[in-house]
Each structure stands twice: as C-alpha cells, then as structure tokens.
Amino acid sequence: MQEGSVGAITGAAIGDALGGATEGFSPEQIQLRYNGFVEGIVEPFNRDWKNARPVSPFHKGDGHITDDTLMTESLISIYEKVRDHLDAFLFAENIIPELIEKKRWIPELHEETLLVHRVFHAEKWLVHKLHHGHADPREGGVGNIVNCGATMYMTPVGIVNAGDPTGAYKEAIEIAGAHQSSYGREAAGVFAACVAAAMSPQAKVPDVIDAALSHAHDGTKIAISAVLKESDSISDWRTSLKRLRAAIAPHDSMSEAYREPGPDARKPSRLKAIEELPIALAILKITQADFREGILAAVNYGRDSDSIATMFGAISGAMNGRDSMPRDWVETVERESKRDFQKTGIAMAVIAKEIFDRDAERSVRVKLARDTLFSKPVLSRIK
C-alpha cells in the first residue's frame, strides 16, 4: 500500500514537472526548441518566461511542479483533515481555505503565497462559485469551462479507494461536481478508477484499461476506445505522436492551435472528451507502463503535456513504485520544488489505511443489518 501510494504521488508530480516545460506547444515546436526530443528535465520553453506570456508568468521547467501537483497536495490536505471518504460538501468546505488562506511555496512563482494566485481560471472558479456565489457544491461545476482541471488532481481518490475502481469513480464524480461538469467531471471519475485499479497488487496495464472502459460513459468512452484502437499498431511513440493526435482530434473540443480554441471549445457535450486522459492511457499501453518512456512520450506530445504526464505518472507510479523512476528526475524535482513526495505518499497511505478500516466497520454493520432483514423468522412472517 505504501509503495503504491508513494509511487502514485511521486509519479504524478514528476510527470507534472517535466511536462510543464513543453505545455501548449506542438511536437514540431518542441523538437525545434530543444534540438530534438526532450529526454529529461529541461529549461523553460521561453527563456524570458516572465514576459513571454504575461497572462501566465510562471517558471515552467527546471524541475518545477505546476498547478496539477499543487491541487493534488490540497486534496491530500483535505483527506488529512477529514480522514474519511469525501463528498461534494466536504470538498467544497475545505478546498476554499486551501485556495485563499493557506500559504505554500509555489516554485513557478519563486515565493510563498496563496494557491489562488497560481491556478488556472477553471480552478479560480471554485472560489467564485463556492465561496462568493454560495452555490450548492453538488452543482458548483455547472457553468465552468469544461477541461481537465478536476481530473488532474484525483490521484488521492484512487489511493483511498485502492483496489476498488467503482468506489473511486463514484467518489471522484461526487467531488468533481463542485468543480467541473460534463466530460470534465466524467474524466475525473474515470482517472480515479484507473489509479485505484493500478494500486491493486500485481496490477497490469490491461487491468487499468479495463477499469477505464468499464466506467467511462458517452464521449469519454468513445474517445478512449478510439485512441486505444489506434495505439494497437504503435510500438514506438517517437514515430507516432501525430497519429495519436489524429485519433483524439475528432473527440477533442480544442483546435489544432492549442492556444486558440474554437467557438465550441470547453463547452458541455455528451459527445466530446478531454484530450489528456485518452492520450495518457494510449501512452500507458504503448510503453507498457514503463515510467521513463511514458513520461517522455507525454512531454514530447506537447499540448497539455503536464496533465497528460501527471495522469500517466500516477498510474505507472502506482503500478511500479518510486524505484521505477529515474533517480535524477526525482532528486531534481524534489530539490527544485522544495518537496518530499515520499513523505507525502507515506502520509497518504496512512490515511488510506484509516479509511479502509472505517469501510470494514461499515461493511460489518451493513451485513449485520441485511442478515437480520433476511433472517428466517422475518421471511416466515412475510410468507
């Protein structure tokens, strides 16, 4: 349990940190900028990162975690406080202080500050809708731009539901309702189910794929199926990045120019899907969960590379543990981001064990009640 938890938390963060440098760019732009495929931790795509994109003056690259990991840490903090399964109300009550009251070191900003100053607009929505708008948490995500924002930090939900993909799916769907709607919410549930499956002892890639396909609905299921079908004939991601993009494109609401979304982008739909999860699962299948190769595939794919690498990293890390990761990557990201992911993963495992024990107690009480309901004397009276 501890190995899987540490692996999932570390893997998600490493993927996030490496993918941050190439986020928003195409494979061709990435290869031109870095003189070929990215093979590890690299400097920011834009050397003048403070001014290149004024709307996003963040120091991506150089081993810095981004908002994917920062939001994951916040969800872990909520589990640390509640020490039980979460619903939309518990999540909403506790995520607001995480965003607007609690200071933390944010590597991309080189300062200790509030998380709300770093997160994307879709995550700021939590503050606007829940804190200022006093929305019902179960419906808080309605009206938000539909993206992968809720999916990217659902790794802890998979950990506290280890071995129970259905439980993970339901809990993530409940939590994500406060943040996202439509296929953005659906992907959060499916990703949590994948992590829960990956946490199972001796889990293999087909187990994770089965968890994804058996829980996904609508456009999310169609998109995952389409991209996995394309990946059947791919043996090397280095020659197939365009094929993966072509497979997801009909199901993705974002345009080919990633930073220039079309008029239908990020709107609710039963036919569309986020791009990140299907691509992460295809990479998982192509690389057979090899951590180094999978992370590099996600990084070099570009577009929302940090979230794709986060999702792949969590699943691969849960399956293979922290020892499967390049040591220099782990050491650099922890040093440059001022984090200890092993400590965080161990803490998450302790919380998960407490929740498992609570689940066992609840199960005994339910069984006792049902045994009583269906006991022989009762059945006799019914007859």
QUINORHU-V393870 format. One record per residue. N is the residue number from 1. PHI is phi in degrees with one decimal (NA if undefined). PSI is psi in degrees with one decimal (999 if undefined). D_FIRST is the distance of its C-alpha to the first C-alpha in Angstrom with 1 decimal. Layout:
n=N phi=PHI psi=PSI d_first=D_FIRST
n=N phi=PHI psi=PSI d_first=D_FIRST
This chain:
n=1 phi=NA psi=-46.0 d_first=0.0
n=2 phi=-65.4 psi=-41.0 d_first=3.8
n=3 phi=-62.9 psi=-41.5 d_first=5.5
n=4 phi=-67.8 psi=-40.2 d_first=5.3
n=5 phi=-65.7 psi=-47.8 d_first=6.1
n=6 phi=-61.2 psi=-41.8 d_first=8.6
n=7 phi=-63.5 psi=-42.8 d_first=9.8
n=8 phi=-67.0 psi=-45.8 d_first=10.6
n=9 phi=-66.4 psi=-45.2 d_first=12.3
n=10 phi=-66.3 psi=-45.2 d_first=14.1
n=11 phi=-61.7 psi=-41.6 d_first=15.1
n=12 phi=-62.6 psi=-42.3 d_first=16.5
n=13 phi=-69.4 psi=-40.2 d_first=18.4
n=14 phi=-64.1 psi=-44.3 d_first=19.8
n=15 phi=-60.1 psi=-43.3 d_first=21.0
n=16 phi=-59.6 psi=-48.2 d_first=22.6
n=17 phi=-65.0 psi=-43.2 d_first=24.4
n=18 phi=-71.9 psi=-36.4 d_first=25.8
n=19 phi=-73.9 psi=-20.8 d_first=26.8
n=20 phi=-59.3 psi=-35.7 d_first=28.6
n=21 phi=-64.1 psi=-32.1 d_first=31.5
n=22 phi=-105.6 psi=4.5 d_first=32.5
n=23 phi=-60.3 psi=132.0 d_first=31.9
n=24 phi=93.6 psi=-2.3 d_first=34.9
n=25 phi=-116.3 psi=160.5 d_first=36.6
n=26 phi=-86.2 psi=163.0 d_first=37.4
n=27 phi=-55.6 psi=-37.9 d_first=36.5
n=28 phi=-66.3 psi=-42.6 d_first=40.2
n=29 phi=-64.8 psi=-39.4 d_first=40.3
n=30 phi=-64.2 psi=-45.9 d_first=37.1
n=31 phi=-68.0 psi=-33.9 d_first=38.6
n=32 phi=-67.6 psi=-42.7 d_first=41.9
n=33 phi=-67.8 psi=-40.5 d_first=40.5
n=34 phi=-106.2 psi=16.5 d_first=38.4
n=35 phi=56.2 psi=46.7 d_first=40.7
n=36 phi=124.0 psi=-170.3 d_first=38.4
n=37 phi=-65.0 psi=142.9 d_first=34.8
n=38 phi=-70.5 psi=131.6 d_first=32.4
n=39 phi=-117.3 psi=6.6 d_first=30.5
n=40 phi=177.7 psi=-151.7 d_first=28.4
n=41 phi=-74.8 psi=128.5 d_first=28.7
n=42 phi=-128.5 psi=166.8 d_first=32.2
n=43 phi=-72.6 psi=168.5 d_first=34.6
n=44 phi=-56.8 psi=148.7 d_first=35.3
n=45 phi=-57.8 psi=-45.4 d_first=37.1
n=46 phi=-99.2 psi=118.0 d_first=39.9
n=47 phi=-62.4 psi=-36.7 d_first=41.0
n=48 phi=-92.7 psi=64.0 d_first=42.6
n=49 phi=-64.9 psi=-24.6 d_first=39.5
n=50 phi=-68.1 psi=-32.5 d_first=40.8
n=51 phi=-113.2 psi=-11.2 d_first=43.8
n=52 phi=-62.2 psi=-40.6 d_first=42.9
n=53 phi=-134.6 psi=91.1 d_first=41.5
n=54 phi=-54.9 psi=-29.4 d_first=42.6
n=55 phi=-72.6 psi=-17.1 d_first=40.6
n=56 phi=-139.3 psi=69.0 d_first=37.4
n=57 phi=-82.8 psi=60.4 d_first=38.2
n=58 phi=-112.0 psi=144.3 d_first=34.7
n=59 phi=-86.0 psi=80.1 d_first=33.9
n=60 phi=-82.8 psi=145.9 d_first=31.7
n=61 phi=96.9 psi=-176.3 d_first=30.8
n=62 phi=59.7 psi=24.1 d_first=30.7
n=63 phi=83.8 psi=20.9 d_first=26.9
n=64 phi=-93.6 psi=126.3 d_first=27.0
n=65 phi=-67.9 psi=158.6 d_first=24.4
n=66 phi=-118.8 psi=-160.8 d_first=26.0
n=67 phi=-65.3 psi=-24.9 d_first=25.8
n=68 phi=-56.6 psi=-49.4 d_first=22.8
n=69 phi=-74.2 psi=-36.4 d_first=20.6
n=70 phi=-61.9 psi=-40.5 d_first=22.8
n=71 phi=-71.4 psi=-36.0 d_first=22.3
n=72 phi=-60.3 psi=-43.8 d_first=18.5
n=73 phi=-60.7 psi=-38.3 d_first=18.7
n=74 phi=-65.6 psi=-40.5 d_first=21.0
n=75 phi=-65.6 psi=-38.5 d_first=18.7
n=76 phi=-61.2 psi=-41.9 d_first=16.0
n=77 phi=-60.8 psi=-36.6 d_first=18.9
n=78 phi=-66.8 psi=-44.3 d_first=19.8
n=79 phi=-62.2 psi=-36.8 d_first=16.5
n=80 phi=-60.9 psi=-35.6 d_first=16.8
n=81 phi=-79.2 psi=-47.2 d_first=20.2
n=82 phi=-80.0 psi=-39.3 d_first=19.9
n=83 phi=56.1 psi=41.7 d_first=16.5
n=84 phi=-164.1 psi=176.8 d_first=16.8
n=85 phi=-61.1 psi=153.6 d_first=17.3
n=86 phi=-109.5 psi=150.3 d_first=20.0
n=87 phi=-120.5 psi=-178.3 d_first=23.3
n=88 phi=-61.5 psi=-36.2 d_first=26.0
n=89 phi=-69.4 psi=-45.6 d_first=27.7
n=90 phi=-64.1 psi=-40.7 d_first=24.9
n=91 phi=-63.1 psi=-49.4 d_first=24.0
n=92 phi=-61.5 psi=-41.8 d_first=27.7
n=93 phi=-61.8 psi=-35.4 d_first=28.4
n=94 phi=-100.8 psi=-18.7 d_first=25.8
n=95 phi=-75.8 psi=-28.8 d_first=25.9
n=96 phi=-63.3 psi=-49.3 d_first=29.6
n=97 phi=-58.8 psi=-34.4 d_first=29.3
n=98 phi=-62.0 psi=-34.8 d_first=26.6
n=99 phi=-85.5 psi=-38.2 d_first=29.2
n=100 phi=-120.4 psi=0.2 d_first=32.4
n=101 phi=-123.0 psi=-37.0 d_first=31.9
n=102 phi=-88.8 psi=120.4 d_first=29.1
n=103 phi=-85.8 psi=148.2 d_first=30.0
n=104 phi=-152.9 psi=163.9 d_first=27.6
n=105 phi=-77.3 psi=121.8 d_first=28.2
n=106 phi=-111.1 psi=103.8 d_first=28.8
n=107 phi=-54.9 psi=-40.2 d_first=29.2
n=108 phi=-67.6 psi=-19.8 d_first=31.3
n=109 phi=-104.9 psi=-7.1 d_first=33.7
n=110 phi=57.4 psi=36.7 d_first=33.7
n=111 phi=-160.1 psi=162.8 d_first=33.7
n=112 phi=-90.9 psi=119.1 d_first=32.0
n=113 phi=-156.4 psi=-173.3 d_first=32.8
n=114 phi=-81.6 psi=144.1 d_first=31.8
n=115 phi=-61.8 psi=-32.3 d_first=29.4
n=116 phi=-60.1 psi=-23.6 d_first=32.1
n=117 phi=-75.9 psi=-12.5 d_first=34.1
n=118 phi=-108.9 psi=-33.6 d_first=31.7
n=119 phi=-68.3 psi=161.4 d_first=30.4
n=120 phi=-75.0 psi=168.5 d_first=32.2
n=121 phi=-56.8 psi=-36.6 d_first=34.7
n=122 phi=-66.2 psi=-25.0 d_first=32.4
n=123 phi=-90.3 psi=-31.1 d_first=30.1
n=124 phi=-60.3 psi=-26.5 d_first=33.2
n=125 phi=-53.9 psi=-35.3 d_first=34.0
n=126 phi=-55.8 psi=-41.7 d_first=31.5
n=127 phi=-69.7 psi=-47.2 d_first=33.7
n=128 phi=-60.7 psi=-48.5 d_first=36.9
n=129 phi=-80.1 psi=-42.9 d_first=36.0
n=130 phi=-87.0 psi=-43.1 d_first=34.0
n=131 phi=-82.8 psi=-50.1 d_first=35.4
n=132 phi=-88.2 psi=-37.1 d_first=39.0
n=133 phi=-88.6 psi=-12.0 d_first=39.4
n=134 phi=53.4 psi=40.4 d_first=37.7
n=135 phi=-72.5 psi=152.7 d_first=36.6
n=136 phi=-59.5 psi=121.9 d_first=34.8
n=137 phi=-55.9 psi=-29.8 d_first=31.1
n=138 phi=-68.2 psi=-16.7 d_first=30.7
n=139 phi=-122.6 psi=10.9 d_first=33.4
n=140 phi=-59.8 psi=-30.2 d_first=32.9
n=141 phi=-77.5 psi=-13.0 d_first=32.0
n=142 phi=-66.4 psi=125.9 d_first=35.3
n=143 phi=101.2 psi=-17.4 d_first=37.7
n=144 phi=-71.8 psi=156.8 d_first=35.2
n=145 phi=-63.5 psi=137.8 d_first=35.4
n=146 phi=-87.0 psi=114.4 d_first=33.0
n=147 phi=-150.7 psi=-164.5 d_first=30.6
n=148 phi=-89.6 psi=10.2 d_first=27.0
n=149 phi=-56.0 psi=-37.8 d_first=26.7
n=150 phi=-80.7 psi=-30.5 d_first=24.3
n=151 phi=-67.7 psi=-37.9 d_first=22.2
n=152 phi=-63.6 psi=-18.9 d_first=21.5
n=153 phi=-118.7 psi=21.7 d_first=19.3
n=154 phi=-88.1 psi=5.1 d_first=17.3
n=155 phi=-52.5 psi=-45.6 d_first=14.0
n=156 phi=-59.5 psi=-30.4 d_first=12.7
n=157 phi=-65.7 psi=-38.8 d_first=13.9
n=158 phi=-65.2 psi=-35.2 d_first=11.9
n=159 phi=-69.0 psi=-45.1 d_first=8.6
n=160 phi=-74.6 psi=-8.2 d_first=10.0
n=161 phi=-118.6 psi=30.5 d_first=11.1
n=162 phi=-51.9 psi=130.0 d_first=8.3
n=163 phi=82.2 psi=-1.2 d_first=10.3
n=164 phi=-130.9 psi=75.8 d_first=13.3
n=165 phi=-57.0 psi=-35.4 d_first=15.3
n=166 phi=-66.9 psi=-42.3 d_first=18.4
n=167 phi=-62.7 psi=-40.5 d_first=16.9
n=168 phi=-64.7 psi=-43.1 d_first=15.7
n=169 phi=-58.8 psi=-48.4 d_first=19.2
n=170 phi=-64.9 psi=-40.9 d_first=21.0
n=171 phi=-68.9 psi=-40.4 d_first=19.4
n=172 phi=-67.0 psi=-40.0 d_first=19.9
n=173 phi=-60.3 psi=-41.0 d_first=23.4
n=174 phi=-64.1 psi=-49.8 d_first=24.1
n=175 phi=-62.9 psi=-47.8 d_first=23.1
n=176 phi=-65.6 psi=-18.0 d_first=24.7
n=177 phi=-60.8 psi=-25.0 d_first=27.9
n=178 phi=-77.8 psi=-11.5 d_first=28.7
n=179 phi=-121.9 psi=-41.8 d_first=28.6
n=180 phi=-132.4 psi=169.4 d_first=29.5
n=181 phi=-136.3 psi=176.3 d_first=31.4
n=182 phi=53.6 psi=-139.8 d_first=32.1
n=183 phi=-71.1 psi=-14.8 d_first=30.2
n=184 phi=-70.6 psi=-37.4 d_first=28.6
n=185 phi=-73.8 psi=-41.6 d_first=26.9
n=186 phi=-59.8 psi=-43.4 d_first=26.2
n=187 phi=-63.0 psi=-34.6 d_first=24.4
n=188 phi=-60.8 psi=-43.0 d_first=22.0
n=189 phi=-65.8 psi=-42.5 d_first=21.1
n=190 phi=-67.3 psi=-41.5 d_first=20.8
n=191 phi=-62.8 psi=-44.0 d_first=18.7
n=192 phi=-60.0 psi=-39.6 d_first=16.1
n=193 phi=-62.6 psi=-38.1 d_first=16.2
n=194 phi=-64.9 psi=-42.6 d_first=15.8
n=195 phi=-65.3 psi=-42.0 d_first=12.6
n=196 phi=-60.5 psi=-40.0 d_first=11.2
n=197 phi=-67.3 psi=-40.5 d_first=12.5
n=198 phi=-66.1 psi=-26.4 d_first=11.2
n=199 phi=-75.2 psi=-15.4 d_first=7.5
n=200 phi=-66.2 psi=144.9 d_first=8.7
n=201 phi=-57.1 psi=135.3 d_first=8.7
n=202 phi=58.4 psi=28.8 d_first=11.8
n=203 phi=-63.7 psi=141.5 d_first=12.6
n=204 phi=-119.7 psi=167.5 d_first=16.0
n=205 phi=-53.9 psi=-45.5 d_first=18.3
n=206 phi=-58.7 psi=-30.3 d_first=20.3
n=207 phi=-65.2 psi=-41.0 d_first=17.4
n=208 phi=-68.5 psi=-44.3 d_first=17.0
n=209 phi=-60.5 psi=-42.4 d_first=20.8
n=210 phi=-63.2 psi=-40.4 d_first=21.3
n=211 phi=-61.7 psi=-39.7 d_first=19.0
n=212 phi=-65.6 psi=-50.6 d_first=21.2
n=213 phi=-70.9 psi=-31.7 d_first=24.5
n=214 phi=-79.2 psi=-14.7 d_first=23.9
n=215 phi=-109.5 psi=-21.8 d_first=23.3
n=216 phi=-73.1 psi=150.9 d_first=25.6
n=217 phi=-128.6 psi=164.8 d_first=29.2
n=218 phi=49.7 psi=-137.2 d_first=32.5
n=219 phi=-63.2 psi=-28.5 d_first=32.9
n=220 phi=-63.5 psi=-45.1 d_first=29.2
n=221 phi=-66.6 psi=-41.5 d_first=28.9
n=222 phi=-62.2 psi=-43.7 d_first=32.2
n=223 phi=-65.9 psi=-45.5 d_first=31.2
n=224 phi=-60.5 psi=-44.3 d_first=27.9
n=225 phi=-61.3 psi=-43.5 d_first=29.9
n=226 phi=-64.5 psi=-44.1 d_first=32.7
n=227 phi=-71.5 psi=-37.5 d_first=30.7
n=228 phi=-65.8 psi=-37.2 d_first=28.6
n=229 phi=-62.3 psi=-42.4 d_first=32.0
n=230 phi=-63.8 psi=-36.3 d_first=33.4
n=231 phi=-71.3 psi=-15.1 d_first=30.5
n=232 phi=-57.1 psi=-33.1 d_first=31.2
n=233 phi=-103.4 psi=15.2 d_first=34.1
n=234 phi=-109.2 psi=127.3 d_first=32.6
n=235 phi=-112.8 psi=-17.7 d_first=31.4
n=236 phi=-138.2 psi=115.1 d_first=31.8
n=237 phi=-62.8 psi=-26.3 d_first=30.9
n=238 phi=-62.8 psi=-25.1 d_first=33.6
n=239 phi=-106.3 psi=7.8 d_first=36.3
n=240 phi=-133.3 psi=13.6 d_first=34.9
n=241 phi=-62.5 psi=-38.2 d_first=34.1
n=242 phi=-66.0 psi=-36.8 d_first=37.2
n=243 phi=-65.7 psi=-39.3 d_first=36.4
n=244 phi=-65.2 psi=-42.8 d_first=33.1
n=245 phi=-64.1 psi=-41.1 d_first=34.9
n=246 phi=-64.0 psi=-32.7 d_first=37.7
n=247 phi=-71.7 psi=-35.9 d_first=35.3
n=248 phi=-87.6 psi=-22.3 d_first=33.7
n=249 phi=-52.8 psi=-44.3 d_first=37.0
n=250 phi=-64.8 psi=-17.9 d_first=38.6
n=251 phi=-105.4 psi=-7.5 d_first=35.6
n=252 phi=-97.9 psi=134.6 d_first=35.1
n=253 phi=-82.2 psi=-10.3 d_first=37.3
n=254 phi=-83.7 psi=148.7 d_first=37.5
n=255 phi=-82.5 psi=177.1 d_first=40.4
n=256 phi=-67.7 psi=-34.3 d_first=40.5
n=257 phi=-83.0 psi=97.7 d_first=41.5
n=258 phi=-57.6 psi=-37.1 d_first=38.1
n=259 phi=-88.3 psi=7.7 d_first=39.6
n=260 phi=-127.4 psi=68.8 d_first=42.5
n=261 phi=-63.8 psi=144.6 d_first=41.0
n=262 phi=-77.4 psi=-179.5 d_first=43.5
n=263 phi=-66.4 psi=-20.7 d_first=44.8
n=264 phi=-98.2 psi=1.7 d_first=42.3
n=265 phi=-67.6 psi=140.1 d_first=39.2
n=266 phi=62.4 psi=27.0 d_first=36.4
n=267 phi=-102.8 psi=151.8 d_first=38.2
n=268 phi=-57.2 psi=144.5 d_first=36.7
n=269 phi=-165.1 psi=145.8 d_first=37.0
n=270 phi=-93.3 psi=-2.2 d_first=35.8
n=271 phi=-108.7 psi=-16.8 d_first=36.6
n=272 phi=-99.2 psi=174.1 d_first=34.9
n=273 phi=-151.2 psi=156.9 d_first=31.3
n=274 phi=-69.5 psi=154.4 d_first=29.7
n=275 phi=-78.5 psi=-32.8 d_first=29.9
n=276 phi=-65.8 psi=-47.2 d_first=26.5
n=277 phi=-67.7 psi=-48.5 d_first=24.1
n=278 phi=-57.5 psi=-40.1 d_first=26.2
n=279 phi=-66.8 psi=-41.2 d_first=26.8
n=280 phi=-60.6 psi=-40.7 d_first=23.2
n=281 phi=-70.0 psi=-36.2 d_first=22.5
n=282 phi=-63.9 psi=-42.6 d_first=25.7
n=283 phi=-63.6 psi=-39.4 d_first=24.6
n=284 phi=-58.0 psi=-42.8 d_first=21.2
n=285 phi=-70.7 psi=-44.3 d_first=23.5
n=286 phi=-63.5 psi=-43.1 d_first=26.1
n=287 phi=-91.8 psi=-3.0 d_first=23.9
n=288 phi=52.9 psi=41.7 d_first=21.5
n=289 phi=68.2 psi=14.9 d_first=18.6
n=290 phi=-64.0 psi=119.7 d_first=20.0
n=291 phi=-62.3 psi=-51.7 d_first=18.9
n=292 phi=-61.1 psi=-48.9 d_first=22.2
n=293 phi=-65.8 psi=-39.4 d_first=24.5
n=294 phi=-66.8 psi=-41.9 d_first=22.8
n=295 phi=-64.0 psi=-43.3 d_first=22.9
n=296 phi=-64.5 psi=-36.3 d_first=26.5
n=297 phi=-61.8 psi=-45.2 d_first=27.4
n=298 phi=-65.5 psi=-42.7 d_first=26.4
n=299 phi=-62.1 psi=-43.1 d_first=28.1
n=300 phi=-81.3 psi=-15.6 d_first=31.3
n=301 phi=-66.4 psi=-34.4 d_first=31.4
n=302 phi=79.0 psi=-149.1 d_first=32.2
n=303 phi=53.3 psi=-122.3 d_first=33.0
n=304 phi=-89.6 psi=59.0 d_first=29.8
n=305 phi=-62.2 psi=-34.3 d_first=28.1
n=306 phi=-68.0 psi=-37.5 d_first=25.7
n=307 phi=-74.7 psi=-36.5 d_first=24.2
n=308 phi=-61.4 psi=-46.4 d_first=24.1
n=309 phi=-67.8 psi=-33.2 d_first=22.4
n=310 phi=-61.1 psi=-46.9 d_first=19.9
n=311 phi=-67.8 psi=-45.3 d_first=19.0
n=312 phi=-62.0 psi=-44.8 d_first=18.9
n=313 phi=-61.4 psi=-38.9 d_first=17.0
n=314 phi=-64.7 psi=-44.9 d_first=14.1
n=315 phi=-69.0 psi=-49.2 d_first=14.0
n=316 phi=-62.2 psi=-42.1 d_first=14.6
n=317 phi=-63.7 psi=-39.2 d_first=12.1
n=318 phi=-64.2 psi=-37.0 d_first=9.2
n=319 phi=-75.7 psi=-40.5 d_first=10.7
n=320 phi=-113.0 psi=-10.9 d_first=11.8
n=321 phi=81.5 psi=170.3 d_first=10.1
n=322 phi=-65.5 psi=-30.4 d_first=12.5
n=323 phi=-67.4 psi=-14.4 d_first=14.6
n=324 phi=-80.6 psi=-6.1 d_first=15.9
n=325 phi=-97.5 psi=143.3 d_first=17.7
n=326 phi=-54.5 psi=124.2 d_first=21.2
n=327 phi=-61.1 psi=-37.8 d_first=21.2
n=328 phi=-66.6 psi=-32.4 d_first=24.3
n=329 phi=-63.9 psi=-49.4 d_first=23.0
n=330 phi=-61.4 psi=-47.2 d_first=20.1
n=331 phi=-63.5 psi=-41.7 d_first=22.5
n=332 phi=-67.7 psi=-46.0 d_first=25.2
n=333 phi=-64.9 psi=-42.4 d_first=23.4
n=334 phi=-64.4 psi=-40.1 d_first=21.8
n=335 phi=-68.5 psi=-49.9 d_first=25.3
n=336 phi=-72.5 psi=-25.4 d_first=27.4
n=337 phi=-98.2 psi=-3.6 d_first=25.3
n=338 phi=56.6 psi=52.8 d_first=24.8
n=339 phi=-131.9 psi=159.5 d_first=21.0
n=340 phi=-129.6 psi=92.0 d_first=18.1
n=341 phi=-71.5 psi=-27.2 d_first=15.1
n=342 phi=-65.0 psi=-44.6 d_first=12.9
n=343 phi=-60.8 psi=-43.2 d_first=13.8
n=344 phi=-64.1 psi=-42.9 d_first=13.4
n=345 phi=-64.7 psi=-38.6 d_first=9.8
n=346 phi=-64.9 psi=-43.6 d_first=9.0
n=347 phi=-60.3 psi=-40.1 d_first=11.3
n=348 phi=-66.2 psi=-36.1 d_first=9.7
n=349 phi=-65.5 psi=-39.2 d_first=6.3
n=350 phi=-62.8 psi=-44.5 d_first=9.0
n=351 phi=-62.1 psi=-43.6 d_first=11.0
n=352 phi=-60.5 psi=-41.6 d_first=8.7
n=353 phi=-62.2 psi=-40.5 d_first=8.4
n=354 phi=-62.0 psi=-40.9 d_first=12.2
n=355 phi=-68.5 psi=-39.2 d_first=12.8
n=356 phi=-58.4 psi=-43.0 d_first=11.2
n=357 phi=-63.9 psi=-39.7 d_first=13.6
n=358 phi=-64.1 psi=-41.5 d_first=16.4
n=359 phi=-60.4 psi=-41.5 d_first=16.0
n=360 phi=-63.4 psi=-41.7 d_first=16.4
n=361 phi=-63.5 psi=-43.8 d_first=19.4
n=362 phi=-63.6 psi=-39.0 d_first=20.9
n=363 phi=-63.3 psi=-40.3 d_first=20.5
n=364 phi=-63.2 psi=-43.2 d_first=22.5
n=365 phi=-64.5 psi=-40.6 d_first=25.1
n=366 phi=-66.0 psi=-43.2 d_first=25.6
n=367 phi=-62.4 psi=-41.6 d_first=25.9
n=368 phi=-61.7 psi=-43.8 d_first=28.4
n=369 phi=-63.0 psi=-41.9 d_first=30.4
n=370 phi=-72.1 psi=-37.6 d_first=30.6
n=371 phi=-60.0 psi=-38.6 d_first=31.5
n=372 phi=-68.6 psi=-42.4 d_first=34.3
n=373 phi=-60.1 psi=-37.2 d_first=35.4
n=374 phi=-106.9 psi=23.5 d_first=35.8
n=375 phi=-71.9 psi=161.7 d_first=37.1
n=376 phi=-59.3 psi=-45.0 d_first=40.4
n=377 phi=-59.1 psi=-39.1 d_first=42.7
n=378 phi=-64.6 psi=-45.2 d_first=41.6
n=379 phi=-61.9 psi=-35.7 d_first=42.1
n=380 phi=-64.9 psi=-40.5 d_first=45.5
n=381 phi=-66.6 psi=-36.6 d_first=46.6
n=382 phi=-62.9 psi=-42.2 d_first=45.6
n=383 phi=-63.5 psi=999 d_first=47.8
